[in-house]
Amino acid sequence: MEYQYPIDYHWSTEEIVDVITFFEALERAYEKGIEREEVMKTYRRFKEIVPSKAEEKTICGQFEEMSGYSTFQTIKKAKEALAGDIIKMK
């Protein structure tokens, strides 16, 4: 897919890389499946960078609009899953 990730240019290079890693984890959940722990690890790091619920909603909404992949649904499924489970979205 061709789209740009929603990033804040006030973030450091490391933070930008970590946010992109989170979005790539979401893509893998939809495209082939990903371990629950990987999704949650990247989400926890994302929340360190974007602690505000409002900002998270805005950024994730932009990502969903561009990609069609729901951050909310993916994280919800990962939180409900057991350790070792593979998260595969439809």
C-alpha positions in Angstrom: 0.0 0.0 0.0 1.2 3.5 -0.7 0.5 6.0 2.1 2.4 8.0 4.6 2.3 7.3 8.3 0.9 10.1 10.5 3.9 11.4 12.4 4.6 14.5 14.4 7.8 16.2 13.3 8.4 17.4 16.9 9.2 13.8 17.8 12.8 12.7 17.9 14.1 10.3 15.1 14.0 7.4 17.6 10.4 8.2 18.5 9.4 8.5 14.8 11.0 5.1 14.1 9.2 3.6 17.1 5.8 4.9 16.0 6.4 3.6 12.5 7.3 0.2 14.0 3.9 0.3 15.8 2.0 1.0 12.6 4.0 -1.8 10.8 2.9 -4.2 13.6 -0.7 -3.2 13.0 -0.2 -3.9 9.3 1.2 -7.3 10.0 -1.8 -8.1 12.2 -4.0 -7.6 9.1 -1.8 -8.9 6.4 -0.3 -12.1 8.0 -0.7 -12.2 11.7 1.6 -11.2 14.6 2.3 -12.4 18.1 0.3 -10.7 20.8 3.4 -9.7 22.7 4.9 -7.9 19.7 1.7 -5.9 19.3 1.5 -5.0 22.9 5.2 -4.1 23.1 5.0 -1.7 20.2 1.7 -0.2 21.6 3.3 0.4 25.0 6.1 2.3 23.3 3.6 4.2 21.2 1.8 5.3 24.4 5.1 6.5 25.9 5.4 8.8 22.9 1.7 9.7 22.6 0.3 9.6 26.1 -2.7 11.8 25.4 -5.9 9.9 24.5 -7.0 12.7 22.3 -3.7 12.8 20.3 -3.7 9.0 20.1 -7.3 9.1 18.7 -6.3 11.7 16.1 -3.1 9.9 15.0 -4.7 6.5 14.9 -7.7 7.9 13.1 -5.5 9.3 10.4 -3.7 5.9 10.1 -7.0 4.1 9.8 -8.3 6.6 7.2 -5.2 6.1 5.1 -4.7 2.3 5.6 -8.1 0.9 6.4 -6.5 -0.8 9.5 -8.2 -0.2 12.9 -5.7 0.5 15.7 -8.6 0.3 18.2 -9.8 -3.1 17.1 -6.3 -4.6 16.9 -5.3 -3.4 20.4 -8.7 -4.6 21.8 -8.2 -8.1 20.3 -4.6 -8.2 21.6 -5.6 -7.2 25.1 -8.2 -10.0 25.1 -5.8 -12.6 23.7 -3.6 -14.9 25.8 0.2 -14.8 25.9 1.6 -16.6 22.8 -1.5 -16.0 20.7 -1.2 -14.8 17.2 -3.3 -11.7 16.4 -4.9 -12.0 12.9 -7.3 -9.3 11.8 -9.8 -9.4 9.0 
